Amino acid sequence: MTGLSLAAGLTSVPGGSEDRAMVLAAFMAFVVLSLLLCILAGPEGDTTADFYTGNRSLTPVQNALALTGDYISAATLLGVSGLVAVAGHDGISLAVSSCLAVGLFLLLAGPLRNAGRYTLGDILAPRSPGPSSRIAAATATLAVCLPFLVLQLAGAGSATAHLLGLTSLGAEQLCTAFVGVLMICYTVLGGMRGTSLVQIVKVAVVFTTMLLLAFLVLRHHHFDPGALLTAAEQGSGLHDRYFEPGHAVGDSAVGRLDFLSLQLSVVLGGASMPHVLMRINSAADGVTARRATRYAIAIMAVFFLCVVIAGLGAAGVVGGQEIRAVDSSGQMALLILAGELGGGTSGLPGNMLYTAVACSVFVTVLAVVAGIALSAAAALAHDLHAHAARRGRLSERREVRSARWAVGAVGGLGILLAAMAQGRNLQSLTYLALTLAASTVLPACLYGLFWSRYNRTGLLWTVYGGVACTTALYVCSLSFSGTPASLLPEHDFHLIGLQSTAVLAVPAGFLLGWAGSVAGRRARPTQATGTDARWRERVLVGAREE
């Protein structure tokens, strides 16, 4: 989601100032409610288990709802529905890929919970003890979280400014700071339990809204799926090519490779985002983690079915050309569809429909950035400060205090970067964050959990080599420069004609992990001990709390 596209949608959808006033009122009501929830559900004491995992007090259903909230970002909500509206087959494929990410995470949920405690560093440190593994885990976590945090904050700040009728760059930056401060308050006051409750409320709001929107689209077509598909095909402007692949990034060989790379980053990166890994540590044990993930898969399947129906409805009811006229990527399809369907009802009901959709977007942004900030802060406080710097000799009270200060530091840096980036197209930061997760976090977790010969050298090569390789590929790609949709559209020094470079970065990350482990064994041969057997028992059978 880019701030410019969301702002354009808020100012172009029918309804004008009356709709925007209702959205603002609903948004402020959620802010007050969520802050109250964070205060009431915040940590009862200054213990790390309470702040990082909520003492693992959430039920599997509650954990599933919170996990679903972590997966549903504004980019997912608006991007997938918009791609269905303007690109048909490619958008539906992306919705399936998003569900597959949760399916892949199901395979890892049990072992990750059994191996981990709070952070990525806790998962990796037992296989390669020492501060270097903790520093590497924190580096990977921050590298993934910061781009995603900047993207969400910038979009929310820009949209909030336009909602208030302010269009200047300074107003957008001020609203970005406002949203960022809210996020810091949520995380500092609520910890894992508070942010989980915010995620649950968010899922309830977003899921109900999407069910309602899907119902209205189906009713508009007399509950005839065939009529809906025919209307979408005709209204899209692509006619009989609507359900053929190749509309998102082109039908050439390079375009198909680019879309394959995007799907690869969604599936692999979505399954290994640091805030998702931290979420699963709030489950009581590996069995509970798997159960919560299964529930999340079912919720996500219904949610994305509603998203696809809404995208098809936007193509059929609004029309592909009208959607592209507002935003070429189609990300305003949901808001425009809500305005169109709301126009068919008089007075309050029509305004409420648009308000519900717009408020769902804001709710999604606020909840996601709180989860990202918590995982980044935990990496700083738990991995870097408590273990790498203090070698585990920091008291729990001081570590929680350090974590709260780290939330402020991460939030402040995110606010600064998001304010500086206002006015730019930040959509490519999604590609960067997902690719970083898929090329660094995923290989480190898979090797660390299941490959007995993985060692410290392999971990360091995986993380530092993966981050360097992925960042270099991003800078050389079309996402960074070379097109109007690039991060730096005024420049053109791309060497790779791809927007998503996951197809190159992910194999490089796995290869670096293997090569580093081989090099590490040659430099420092190890003797076989019972350590690996105990580790496998812990990962595959169940966790023993430290």
N, C-alpha and C positions, 0 to 999 in steps of 0.2 A: 504494500500500500504506500502510495506517495501522498504527501500532504497536499500537493497541488491538485491531484485528481479528486481526492475526497472533498476538498474545498470547492472544486468546480461542481461536484455533484450536489453539495449542499446549497449552492447558490442558483443552480439551474433547474432543480426539480420543482414542479408546480406546487404552489402553496405559499411561497414567499415568507414574509416575516412572521406570519401566524404559526406556520409549521416550525420555523426556527425557534420561536419562543417556547413552543411546547417541547421541542427537543432539549433546549437549554434547561427547562424546568425539570424534565425527566433525568437529565444528566446530573444536575445538582442534587436531586433527590437520591440518586444512586451514590453519589460521593458521600453524602451525609450518612446514608445507611451503611455503606461499606466501612467507613471510618468507625462507626459505632460497633460494627461486627468485629473489627480488628481489635478495638479496645476491650470488648467483652470476652473475646476468644483468645486474646494474646497470652503469651507465656505466663504461667503461674509463678515461676521462679527463674532464677538465673542459672539454668542448667542447659548444657548443650543439646541434650536429647529433646528438651522442650522447645528450644528455639529452632533447631534444625529440622526436627521431625514431628513436633507436636506430641512427643512421648508415644508416637505410633498409636494414637487413640482413635484414628478414623476407621470406620468400618469399611469392608471391601467396596460397598456401593458408593460410599462417600469418596473413597480414594479413586474409584473409577470415574466419578463425575469430575473430581479435581484433575485427574490425568487427562480426561477429555478436554478440559479447559486449557491445559498446557498445550495441547495439540492444535486447538482452534485459535489461530491468530487472525488479526485483521487481514493480513495478506492472504490467508487461506479462505476466509469468509468472502471477501470481495474478489480476490484473484480467480478462484476456481469458478465461481458463478459467472463472472465476467467472461472468462475464457470459453465456458459452455455457450454463452450467448453469442459471441462473435466468431468462435472457431469450431463449435460443434464437437466433432470426434475428439479433438485434442483436449478440450476441456473435460470431457467425460473421462478420458484416459488419465488425466491429472487427478481427478477425484478418486479413481480406483487406486492410483499410486499412493495417495494420501492415506487411504485405508490400509494398503499393504504395509505402510510404515508402522502402523500400530500392530499389524500381524507379525512383522519381523520382531518388534519389541517384545511380543509375547514369548518368543523363543529365548529371549535374553533376560526377561523379568525375574524369573526364579534365581538363576545363577548370580545376577547382579545384586539382588537383595541379600542372598546368602553370603556373598563376598564382601559387600559394602557395609558401611556404617552411616556416613553422612554425605561424603563428597566423592568425586572421581578419584582423588588422591587416596582415599581409604580402599578403593577397589584395586588400585595398582600397587600401592606401597608394600603389601605383604609379599609380592613376588619379586620386588626389587627394593629392599629396605634402604633407607637413607634419605637425606633432604633433597637429593637431585630428582628423585621420582616425584616427590611432593611439588617441587617447583615446576616440573614438566607438566603435571596434572593441572596446576593452577594456570599455567601458560595456555594450555589447550582450552580450558574453561573460559578464560577471559577473551581469547581470540575468537571464540564462537559467539559469546554473549554480547560483546560490545557492538558489533555491526547490527545485530538484530535489535538491540536496545535503542540505538540511534535511529534506526528506521522507524520503529514504533513511536518514539517520542516526537520525532519531527512531523510525522503524519498527524498525530493527535494534536500537536500544538497548532499546526496550520489550520486544521479543520475547526478547532475551537475558536480561533480568531475570526474565521469567516462566519461561524455561527453567530458571533456577537456583532457581525457587520463591520469588522475591522479587516482591512486589506493590506496594510503596510507591513513591511518586513519586520519592523520593530515590534509590532503587535503580535505577529506570529512567534517571534522569539520570546516575548513575554509570556505568551500562552504555553509555549513549550516548557518554560521554567515552572509555570504553575502546575502542569500535568506531572512534571518530574518530581516536584516537591510532594505532590499527592502520593506518587509511587513510593517515595522514601518513607513517608508517614505510614503507609500501609505495611511496609516490610518491617520497619523498626518497631511499630506497635504490635503487630500481629504475629511475626515470625511465620513458621510453617503452618500452624493451625489457622491463624488469621488469614493468610493469603489463600489457604485451601478453601475456607468458607467463601471468600470473595470469588474464587474460581467456580465454586458450586453455584452461587447465585448467578454468576455470569452464564454458566451452561443452562440454567433454568430459563433465563431471559432469552438467550440466543436460540435455544432449542425450541422454545414455545413460539418465538417469532417466525422461525423458519417453517415450523409445522403449519402455522397460520398462513404464511405466504404461499406455501405449496398447496394448501387446501384451496385458497382463492384462485390460484392458477388453474388447478384442476376443475374447479367449479366454472371458471370462465370458459373452459372447453368442454363443459357438460360431462366431466369425469370420463372422458374418452381419451385414453393414452394415444391412440392413433391420430386423433384430431390434433392433440398437442404436438406430436412429432411433425405432422404435416404443416401446421402453422409455423413452427420453429424453422422448418426447412425453407418455407416460402418467405417468411419475414426476415430471415438472416441476410438475404441478399446473395447468398451462395448457392441457393436452389438445390439441385440434386448433388452438389459437391459438399453440402453441409456436413454430412456424416462420413466424409472421407478425410484421411489424415493429411497433415501438411499445412494447415492454415495458420498455425500459431507462429512458426518461424520459417516457413517456406517448405516447398515440396522437393527441393533439391537434395542431393546426397548429404551436403553439409547441413542443411536445415533439419533433415531427419536425424542426423547424428547429434545436433544441438538439442533437439527435443528428447532424444534418448538420454542425453546427459542430464537434462533437467529432471526427468523422471528418476534417474539413478540417484541424484542428489536428494530428491524428495523422500524416496524410500529409505535409503541408507542414512542420510543426514537426519531425517525426521525421527528415526529410531534411536539416535544417539546424541540428541541435544542435551547439554549438561543439566538444564533445569528439569528435564524429563527423568534423567538418571537420578537426580536428587529426590524427585517426587516418589520414586518407587522405594526409596529407603525409608519412607514414612509408613510402609506396610509392616505388619507385625513379623512376618517371616516370608520365605520364598513361596510357600503355598498360597498365602494370602495375596502376595504380589501377582501371581499368575491369575488368581481368581479376579482381582480387580482389573487386570488388563483384559481378560475375556469380556467382562462387562463393558469396558471402554470400547472394545471393538464393536460390540452390538450397538452401542450408542452412536459411535462414529458412522457406522453403516447407514443407520436411519438418517442421521444428520446430513451426510453427503448425498443421500437419495433426495432429500428435500432441496439441497443446494442445486443438484442437477435439474430437478423439476423447475425450480425458480429460474435457473439460467435458460432453460428451454422456453419458459413462459416469457422471459424478457425478450428473447428473439422473436417470439410470435406476437406478443401483445405490443411491444414498443417498436421493434424493428432494429436490425443490425446497423443500418446507416445512422439512425438517430442516436444509438448508443455510442458509436464510434465518433460522432460529431462532438460529443461531450468529452470522451476519453478514448483514445485509439486502442488502449488495452482492454477496454470493456469493464474496468473495475467499478464503474458507477452503475452497473446494470441493476443491482438490487435496489438502490435508492431510486433510480428512475422508474423501475417497475412498481415500487411501492407508491410513488407519486401518481403513476398512471392508474393503478388499481384503486387507489384512494380517491382519484378524481371521479370514479364511478359511483362513489357513495357521498352523501351530502354531510356537511358539517363535521361534527366531532369524530364519527367513526373513520372518515377518510384521513383526517389529521392524525388520529391515533395510530393508524397503520404506518404512515411515514415516520412518525415519531418512534415507534417500536423498532423499526429497521435501523434508523439513524442512531438511536440509543444503544442498540446491540453492538454497533461498530465501536462506539466509545467504551462501552463496558468491556469489550474484547481487548482493546488496547490497554486499558488500565490494569486489567487482571494479568495479562501476559507480561507486561513490563515488571510487575511486582515479582512474579516468579523468576524472571531472568535476573533481576537485581539480587534476589536472595541467593541464587546459586553462585553468582559471581562473588558476592560478599563472603559466602561460606568458603570459597576457594582462597580468598585473601586471608581471612581470619583463621580458618582451621588448618589449611594446608601450609600456607606461607608463614603466618605468625606463630601459631601454636606448635607446629611440628618442625617446619624447616628452620625457623629462627630460634625457637625456644626448646626444640627437641622434645616436645611432649610434656614439658614441665610447667605449662601455663594452667592456672586454675580455671575451672569451668566458668566461674563468675567473670573473670577477666577476659576469657575467650568470648563470652556472649557480649560483653561490652565492646570488645574489639570488632565483633561481627556487626554490631550496630553502627560503629564508626565506619566500617567498611561499606555498609549500605550507603551511607552519606557520600563516601568517596566515589563509589561506582556511579551513584545517581548524579553527583555533581559533574563527573566527567562525561556521562551520557548527555546531560543537559547542555553542557558547553559544546560538545561535538554536534548535537542535533541543532542547536541554535545557529552554529556556524554553517551548517549544511542546508539551512532553510532556502528554498527556492530551487534546489536541485532535484533531479529525479533519482531517488534513492532505492528504487525497486531492485537494482542489481545487488544491493547489500543482502537481500534474501538469498540470492545465489551464492554469495560469498560465505555467509554463515552456514548454510546447509552443506556446502562443499567442504568447508573446514571441519565440520562435525564428522562427515563421512570419511574424510581422508586422514584424520588424526585420532579423534575420540573412538570411532568404531574399530579401527585396526588395533589400537592399544587395548581396548576392552576384550576383543575376541582373542587376540594373542595372549593377553594376560590371564584370561579365564581358562583357555582350553589348550594352549601350547606349552608343554612342559619345558621347552628349551628357550622360551622367551626370557630375556634378561634385561639388565639395566641399560646396556648399550642399545639394545633393540628398542626399548622404550624411548630413549632420548632421540634416537634417529627417527622414530615414528613421529614424535611430537614436533621437534624443532625442524626436522627435514620436511614433514608434512605441512606445517604452517608456512615455511619459507617457499616451498614448491607451489602450494595452493595460492598464496598471495602473489607470487610472480606470474602465475598463469592468469590470475584475475586482472592484473595490471596490463597484461598483453592481450586481453580479450576485448570483444566488442562491448562488454558490460561496462568497462572503464572508460573507453573512448572510441570514437569512430562513427557513432550514430546519434541522432537527436535524443534517444532514450538512454544514452550512456550517462555515467556519473559525471564525466567531463566532456560534454558534447562539443565544446569549443575546440577540442584537441582531437588529433587522430594519429596515434602511434601504435595501433593494435597490430599484432603479429599473428593472432589466432582468430579466425573467423567464426568464433563461437561465443554465445552469451554465457552459457553454463559450461564450465571446464571440468565437471566432475568425472567425465569419462577419461580424462587424463590424470587428474589429481588423485582419485581413489586408488587406481592400481599403483601409482607412485607411492602412496602412503603404506600400502601393504608390502610393497617391495622393499621400502626403506626399513620397515620393521623386521623383515626376514634377514636382510643383509646386515643390519646392525647386530642382530642376535648371533649370526654366524661370526661376524668380526669380533664380537665380545667373547665368544667361547674360545676363539683362537688366542686372544690376548690373555685370557684368564680362565684356564680350564677349571671345571668344577667337578666335584665328586658326587656320586649319586647318594642321596640321603632319603630319609623318610619325609622330608619337607614337602615334596611334590605330592606324595600320597595323601598327606594330611590336608594339603590345599585342595586337592580334587574332592576329598570327602566333604570338606566345608562347602565348596561351590555346588556340588551336585546333590548333596544330601540335606544340608541345612546349615544355617549360620550359627556360630558360637559368638555371642556378644563379647566384645573386648572389655 
